[in-house]
Amino acid sequence: MNTITKNITEKSIYASNNGMYGPYGGMFVPPVLEQKLLQLAEIFESQKGTSGFEQELAYYLKSFVGRPSPLFYAHRLSKHIGSKIYLKREDLNHTGSHKINNTIGQILLAKRMGASEIVAETGAGQHGVATATAAALFGMKCKVFMGSRDAERQKMNVSRIKMLGAEMVIVEAGRGTLKNAVDAALGYYIEHPDVFYLLGSQVGPHPYPTMVGYFQSVIGREARKQLLEAEGRLPDNLIACIGGGSNAIGLFTDFLDEESVRIFAAEGGGEGPVFGKTAATLSMGKPGVFQGTYSYALSDEAGEVYPTASIAAGLDYPGVSPQHALLKDTGRASYHLITDKEAIEAYYLLSKLEGIIPAIESSHAIALACKILKGKPNEISIINLSGRGDKDVERDLS
Ligand SMILES: Cc1ncc(COP(=O)(O)O)c(C=O)c1O
């Protein structure tokens, strides 16, 4: 088959089968949420692919978000690494990251379900900002849960969320990170099942991993077309950072069935491969049920999750997408631990080489590219630049 003009007739083995990705995925929730999530899955399945829904989504992605995001040939970074690198500029989206793609998709479903209140969790604050933005756009009430440590290290996004009219709920539990924000948001959802829970990553119970993957897949569809226009061929490598997995799956989906395309993801490695000092879930974790889904988690023998640590609030999470769990097990994608130190070096490197300040999350992908692409002058790679670094500029990252 001509890989450039492929036409997928069979369903990819990596796609969701009713919320399952091989053995991973599913819906592990109390009965009060089960009905609600089944209803959400039904609405999603009935809307996706219909011209009314897709046209409305495309309208907002183009006129409000600013899509398509450019694919930029990073010539100085390419020279530095010794390999040809393109950056998919999700940092240029309205609100500054890929999170808005999923947020617009889900809020259109919320509208169809007649929801009047939106609830979300946030780590780096980018999903909180994107959700507060979408809620303002459609005149909906919005509540954002954020861990206290994250609120402290991503202050600018806390101000933005409030400015957009959303209520901020600061979560003091645990280490005050994304896990604690998800726990609190899920708890609120269980007590108020009539709200719409707008989940920001490819995690949680069915149908969220499927929905989030679907709404983010626009990234890879655009990138494929843009690279074919620029180079007349598919990339050799794709690289993205991975927290819960949404920007990574967004870039990867359109290439999963292309055997010639190698796929890499960079995890928040923190201080290194030591439990309690890392957030590298796929590199160091094991399968288990966590926050409503069966996937990898950073947990001990008793199933208790370890505290996590990463310089990047958006990667500082002990769970991960069930689809990425399958991609790891099948060897279709490989997952690599990038330390805080390596990410910080890449953060400054890209700023100085290309005039682009990346989010500290996205800097993990740049760091991984620096490690694996050296001395590959004939290869072409796409790195997903998932967000911009304005939120990190005031932090002391030295
Ligand atoms: C800019 C940016 N990139 C990446 C991530 C990680 O999330 P995901 O793995 O869902 O893309 C986040 C999360 O907040 C983020 O803000």
The ligand as an SDF file (V2000), in Angstrom:
LIG
                    3D

 16 16  0  0  0  0  0  0  0  0999 V2000
    1.5210   22.5240   27.7600 C   0  0  0  0  0  0  0  0  0  0  0  0
    1.1850   21.1780   28.2590 C   0  0  0  0  0  0  0  0  0  0  0  0
    1.7290   20.1050   27.6460 N   0  0  0  0  0  0  0  0  0  0  0  0
    1.4780   18.8580   28.0670 C   0  0  0  0  0  0  0  0  0  0  0  0
    0.6560   18.6090   29.1500 C   0  0  0  0  0  0  0  0  0  0  0  0
    0.4410   17.1880   29.5830 C   0  0  0  0  0  0  0  0  0  0  0  0
   -0.8400   16.7320   29.3650 O   0  0  0  0  0  0  0  0  0  0  0  0
   -1.1620   15.6560   28.2580 P   0  0  0  0  0  0  0  0  0  0  0  0
   -0.2610   14.4970   28.4720 O   0  0  0  0  0  0  0  0  0  0  0  0
   -2.5940   15.3410   28.4800 O   0  0  0  0  0  0  0  0  0  0  0  0
   -0.9290   16.3000   26.9310 O   0  0  0  0  0  0  0  0  0  0  0  0
    0.0600   19.6880   29.8270 C   0  0  0  0  0  0  0  0  0  0  0  0
   -0.8140   19.4570   30.9820 C   0  0  0  0  0  0  0  0  0  0  0  0
   -1.2320   20.3430   31.6660 O   0  0  0  0  0  0  0  0  0  0  0  0
    0.3340   20.9970   29.3650 C   0  0  0  0  0  0  0  0  0  0  0  0
   -0.1960   22.0650   29.9720 O   0  0  0  0  0  0  0  0  0  0  0  0
  1  2  1  0
  2  3  1  0
  2 15  2  0
  3  4  2  0
  4  5  1  0
  5  6  1  0
  5 12  2  0
  6  7  1  0
  7  8  1  0
  8  9  2  0
  8 10  1  0
  8 11  1  0
 12 13  1  0
 12 15  1  0
 13 14  2  0
 15 16  1  0
M  END
$$$$
